[in-house]
Amino acid sequence: MSHELYDTLHWISFDAALSGAVDLLRRHAVFAGLSTGAAYLAARHERERVPGRTVLFVAADTGHRYTDTVYARHREAAPVDRLRPQDVDDQSQLALPWSRMAWNRTPAAAPAG
């Protein structure tokens, strides 16, 4: 079994994470924050890549502190079914709103200088 199925990194923008958080509340009644919305998007995508696979994500925060900021903008949330990550080969190719990279435990590049 390929490790690429499991060793992936996702970079998710504020707007995409907002969409994930709003969808999680609407669909599953989970009131959570932006990091949880981002984790939910990544988990949904990885599960869709291999149907029938169990995917677990951690809901790291609650939505209470986001009531006046994130949830006040719920009408701006894009439907999550329309969001897909751009697959990239390295960090220099990252693009918003969402990028995904096979990690394969590759170490980060050394800092310049």
C-alpha angles and dihedrals in degrees: 000000000000118000088214087080090064109022103070134131124211126199109198127184127226092257094051092045088050089054090050093049093048092047091049090054095045097043103033106017091240110146103204143146135255098279089054091048089053092047090049091053092049092046092049091050095047091048091050090053090062109026115214093025119129113236124187126197131177121239097217100180145021127242098238097100090047098056095102097037115030102021092043085065096050092125089063093058113117116225106265091224087069095051120093130165123242108238110229134184098214142002094267088071097054113137134179142276093029137349130181128197133183103241102192086180092286110169119239118261115266114260115259119253 
